[in-house]
């Protein structure tokens, strides 16, 4: 089949390359010309797709990136994987709308269109479908297949990749569900059909809200435990020995990526708009997790105060800018927010992250360095924010004068954990 994947980021590229590997003719459509040029040269910027895998798909001719809308023509299946950010607390669905307008121009009877972008329940049928129908003159269900399948990409996960992770699938009618499930059945090991797109849309938000709330819980417990002189990390390990009724979550400097800082707010927005009520668990989790960077900054201040130093003028080395270990994804990263807070207070902040490329947008005042022994020794405070496996933790503890470890990767007399 001719497959178009709209959006070639962390979600779209793994999907596009996998579809190409099973034999489909895939167009990876993206409006970012620089991204398309990089892909055409066989250079992958996504950890889950190596440049070698990308190059093989290009050489076989089953995958072609393009920034030209006309290349979307003639598709049998089109999948939309564009970002859905928040704008002033409300869902910003302009990229979904633009994608629908583009695909509507080329939509043919019998084709299948699938939305993967995370959004509030009702988007597929109430927003996405009408645009496709108005632009094509066709009717969803009757003339073309339409469904929703939430993305479950976990960047850097070497166990649960795109193929191994079960795929939730849905359709606006029985024929659409059959078409959507048949497509993904060629790409993944397991599909999980649900009754309608609304159930699939809610499933995605439920997954991420569950994580968001539980991370907020352990973050708040960690803050209280310190004042109670309790090692919260030991308590968490002890609790996780229970073989039933408990799932391990650990504290950290905040949450990042698209899923946790943004997705639960989509559910809260929908509940407020449709029911006139607040989703109190989401609001509380947002409040706790969003303020973790401020808490980490206060801990840095406390450490410096103990040395009779102020933040202003102190040299602080941050280890990790990505929101998740062993990836280069710095979207909504709490590490970036912590760097900004410390810079605003007059600190001389330097950061180490071999995974996050220089082109990723961070504060221009932030110096990017390597974690040399000299850099470690020169810092008044070293803060571990992202526990990449590439960091030499023994060297860090040997040469740093003080370490604030927000990930519980180090021990020793000069190390303080979150």
N, C-alpha and C positions, 0 to 999 in steps of 0.2 A: 504493500500500500504506500501511497504518498502521504507522509506525515509531516505536519508543521508543528513545531514547538515554539510558542511565542514566549520570549524571555530566555536568555542563556546564562543565568546566574547559578547560584548554589542548588536550585531545584531543577531548572530547565535543562542545564547541560547534562547532568547524569541521566535524565530521562531520554534526551535526544540521542546520546551516544549508545545507550542500551537498546533503543529502538532500531538504531542503525546496525548494531551488532547482530540482531536477530533477522536482519534482511530487509527491513523497510527502507524506502528512499526518504530520507529525513532532511527537512530544511530547518535549521536553527535560526529563527528570525529574532533579531534584536535591533532596536533603534540606535544603540550605541555603536558608532562606526569603529571606534578604537577597540572595543571588545570583539567585534566581528573580525577585524583585521588580525588581532592576536590569535583567535581561533583558527582562522584560515591558514595561519603560519604554523599551526600545530602546537601552539603554546597555551596550555591550560592554566587557569588561575583558580581552579577548584580542586581541593585535595582529593575528592572522591573520583575524579577523572584524571588519570595521569596523562602527561603529554604524549606518552607512548600509545596509550589507548586511543587518544584523540587522533594521533597521526595515522594509526591503522584504519580508523573509520574514514578519514579523509582520502587515504590511498585507495581504499576499496570503492570510493565514490558513493557510499551509502549515506554520508553525512556532508552537508554543505551549509556553512553559516552565511547569512545574508542580512543586510540592513534595508533591502528593497522590498516594499510591500507587495510588489507584483509577483515576487517569487513564492508568495503564499498561494497563488492560484492553483486550482486543480487538486486540492487536498482531499483525501479520503477521511483522514482524522486530523483534527487540530486540537492541541492542548495548550491552555493558557496558564503560564507560571510566572506572572508578573508580580512585582511587589505591591503590598497593600498597607502603606504606612498610616499613622494617625496624624491628623491635622487639627490642632486645638482640641484634642480629646475626642474627635469624631473620625470615623473611617474615611480615608481618602481613597476612593475607588476609581480615580481617573484613569489609571493604567488598565484596569479591567475594561472600563468603558471604551477607551481607545482601541484596545485589542478586539473588542466585539465589533466596533465599527469597521475595522480593517478586515476581519474575517468575513463579515456579512457581505462584503463586495464579491467574495469568491465562493460563497456557500452554495452548494449544489444539492439537489434531492438525493437522499441516501447517505450523505456524509455524516460524520460524527464530530461533535464539538464537546470538549471536556474542560471544565474549569478546575484548576488545582490550587489557585491562590487562596490563602487563608482569609476568611471573611465571616460576616455574621450570617446566621441562618435565614434563608430567604433570598440571598443574593442571586443565586443561579436562576431561579424562576421569576423573581420580581424585577431584577435589573438586567442581568446578562441576556436572558431569553428575549425580552422585548426589543433590545437593540439589534440582536441577530435577525429577528423576524422583520422588523421595520426596514432594515437595510437590504434584506434579501427577497422579501415578499413571500418567504416560506414560513411554515408553521412548525414549531418544535414538537416533536412527537409524531405528527402526521407526515411531515415532509423530510425532516432530518432528525438525527438522534442527538440528544443533549443530556449531559450528566455532570456530576461533581465527584471528584476523587481527591481528598485532602493529601497534600504532600506530607511525607514523614521522613524527610532527609535529616540525618544526624551527622553533620560534617565531622570527618575524622574517625568515625566509628568503623573499625576494621572487622567487626563481627556482624553487625546488622547494616549491610549496605542496601542500596536500592532494590536489588533483586531478592534479597533474603527477608526484607521487611514486609509483612502482610499489608496488602493494599485495600483500603476501604473503597468501595465503588457504589455508585448510585446512578439512577436515570429518572427522567421525568415521566417515563412510562415503561412498561415491561420490555418493549423492543429496544428502547434506549439503554436500559440496564444491561440487556443481553449484549449489545454492541460494545458498551464501555467495558464490561467484564471480559469479553472476548479479546479486546485490544490489550488490556493489562495482563490477561492470562498468558500472553506470549512473552511478557517482560519480567514478571515476578513469579515467585514460587507459590504464593497463596493470595487469593482475593477474598474479600469479606463484603458480600453484598448487603445493602441496607434498603429500607423501603423507599426512600425518596432523598433528593439532594439535601433537604433540611436536616435529616438525621445525620447525614455524612458531614455537613457543615458544623453541626453541633458536636459531633464526635471529636473533630479536630480541636475545637475550643475547649472541650472537656479534658482532653489529654493535657493540654498546656496549662489550663487553670489548675488542674490537680497538682502539677509540678510547682507552679507558681506559689500556691497556697502552702504547700509543704516546705518549700525552701524558705518562705517567709517565717514559718513556724520555727525552724531550727535557727534561723538568723536571730530572731528575737530571743530564743532560749540562750543562744551563745552570748548575747549581750548581758543578759541577767546572770548567767552562770559565772561570768568573770567577776562580777561584783560579789557573788556568793562564794568565791574561791573554789569553784568546781571546774574540773577539767571536762568540758562539754564533749570533747572528741572521744574521751574514754567512755563517757556515758552513751554516746551514739553507737560506738562499737559494741558495747555491752548489750544495748537494746537490739542491735541487729543480729545478735546470736539467736534471738527467738525465731524459730522456723515458720511461724505463722502469725498473721495479724500485725506485722510491722514491715515497713519498707524504708530502707536507708536513704536519707537525704542529709547533705552536709552543708554547713554554713559557708559563706564566701563574701567577697566584697560587693556583691550586687548581682543582678542578672543582666544578660545581654542577648544579642541576636535579635531575630524578629519574633520568635515564639513567645518568650516570657514577658518582655517589657511591653508588648503590644497586643498580642492575641487575646488575652483575657479581657482587655478593655473593650474589644469588639462585642463580647458577650454582655458586658455591663451596659454598653451603649444601647444594644438591642433591647435589653430588659427595661431600661429607663424609657426608651422611646415607645415601646409597644405596651408596657404594663404600668408605666409611671412609678416604678419602684427601683430601688438601688440594690445592686448585687453586693451585699456588704462584705462577703468574704473576699471578693476581688478588690474592692476598694481598700480593705485593710492590708491585703497582701501587697498591693501597689505601694501603699504608704511605707510599709516596712522595707521592702526591697529597694524602692527608689531612694531611700535615705541611707542605705548601707555605705555608699561612697563617702557621705558626710561622716558616718561613724568611723570608717577607716582613717579618714583625715584627722579626726579627733584623737585617734590612737597614736598617729604619728606625732601630733602636737604633744601628747602626754609623754611620749618617749623622749622628745627633745627637751621638754620642761624638766624631766628628770636629770638631764645633762646640763641644765641651766642654759639652754639655748632656745632661741625663738625660731619659728618656721622661716621667718624672713631672713634670707641670706644663707640658710642651711642648704646643704647639698643632699639631694634625695635621689636614690636610684630605684626605679620601678622595674621589676622583672615581669614582663608580659603585658601586652596591649590587647591581645585577642580576648574575646569573651569566653572562649572555650579552649581547653588544652589541646596542643598538637594541631591547631588549625590557624589559618591566617585571617579568620573572620573577626573583624573589629566592629561589626554593626552593633550600635547601642551598647558598646562595651563599658562596664563600670570603670575599667582601668583608665579609659580616656577621660571620664568625668573626674576621677581622682586626680589625674595629672592636671586638669584645668583648675581644680580647687586649690591645689598646692601652688601652682604658678600664680594664681591670683593673690595668694598670701605672701608672695615674694620669694618663694623657695627657688633654688636652682635645680630644676628637675631634669633628669636624664632617664631614658627608657631603653630597655633591651627587649627585642622580640624578633628573632630570626624568621619567624613565620609571617609576620605582618610586613608586607612590602612597603617601601618608602612612599609609593603613590597613594596609599590609603590615607584618607583625610583625618589628620589629627592636628592638635594645636601647633601652630607654626613656631611657638616659643619652646617646644619640647625638643630637646637634643636627642638624637638616636645614636646609641653607642653599643659596644660589645661588652659582655660581662667579663672583662679582664680582671686579673687580680688587683691591678692598679685602680680600676674603676670601683671595685668593691671596697677596697681599703679607703678610698678617698671619700666615700659617702658617709654622711652622718647617720643616715637611716637607709636601709635596703628594705624594700617592700615587695614581697612575692604576691603578685596579683593573679597570674595565670601559670599554673604548674606544668609547663611544657616538660616533656621527658628529656629534651635536649639540654636542659640546664644542669650544670654540675653542682649538685647541692652540697657535696662535701667541700668543694672549693669555696662556695658561698659562705658556709659557716666558719670556715677557717680564716677567711680574710676580711669579712665584714665586721664592723665594730658593733652593729646592732641590726637585727633582722625582725621585721614584723611579717610573720608568715600567715597569710589569710587562707591557706589551703592545707595546712598541717602536713607539710612535706619534710620539715627539718626539726631537729632537736638540738639542745645544747644550751650552755649558760648565756649565750648572746642572742638566743632566739625566743621570741614571744609570739604565741599563736593567737589567732582571732578569738 
